[in-house]
Amino acid sequence: PNVETALTCQRQVRELGVYGPVSIASLRTPQLPYADHLINLIVVEDSLGIGRGEILRVLAPNGALMSRQGGAWEVERMPWPATIDEWTHFLHGPDNNAVAMDTTIGPPEHIQWAAGPLWSRDHDVTPSIFAPVSARGRLFYVLEEGPVCVIDPRLPEQYVLIARDGFNGVPLWRRSLGTWYSMQVIWGHIPAHSQRRLVADADRVYVTMGVQAPVTALDAATGKTVFEYEGTEKTSEIVVDRGILALVIREESAGDGLLAGRTRARFRKGYE
């Protein structure tokens, strides 16, 4: 829109109390002021001289372009590039080989997006971010949101599972967790099993909702509980591969045990 129209729309947005999630600006150049692959939905009624290549440049994979063609609207989806890999487990994939098959990545040139917290716990205790994984453009991680203090790490801990859009950082959902691990561990150590209890795939997130809690499958898009697997308490590692869910479970009397079954079915218990 022109400057006068933009100002009118900005006033309306403020009056509605939605400024922030909604913003309006007047574009003065044929280049869109956004990083590559940042936008999930672009609606074009009149391109105003902006080239199709420039519009597609800012559209994120899986995003949608709605354009008016005559009297009808057409929707075009941005496909997922074969050159962008996923990081679904602590060490990339179910094979624990921490090497991504991504050829889009390159030397850092800019910041795609930034999100809080700006500060976390003192470096003398366990770091505040655990187990980041990603799948289908979504980023999942466990965050400890307790009071930040460089003097006394014994302040209460507050763990939460957070999902964000991996291309623009927009928060998608969050779920409160029980104790994930004690912040009393000093000198920045994170036990390996604390990083291995969160796994993602295209439509599910598999996580223990606490350090002793059973494994739960969540809907990756909404965070709602889909299924809780009985008999999976004390799981220390989750692996998902081609529809099979494998768990390492710590048993004080029998040592580590292995459970395996289909992601959409109940488990049968069989130790090795």
Protein Blocks (a to p, Z undefined) as FASTA:
>chain_A
ZZklmmmmmmmmmmnopghjaccdddfbfbdcbdehkbfbdcdfbgnhpafklmmmmpcg
hiacdddehjaccdddddddfkbccdfbfnopanopacdfbfkbccdfbdfbdcddfbdc
dfkbccfbehiaceehiacddddfbdcdfkbmmbccddddddddfklopafbdcddddfb
dckbgghiacfklmmmcccdfkbccddfbfkbccddddfklopafbdcehighiabdcde
ehiacdddddfklopadddddfkbccddddZZ
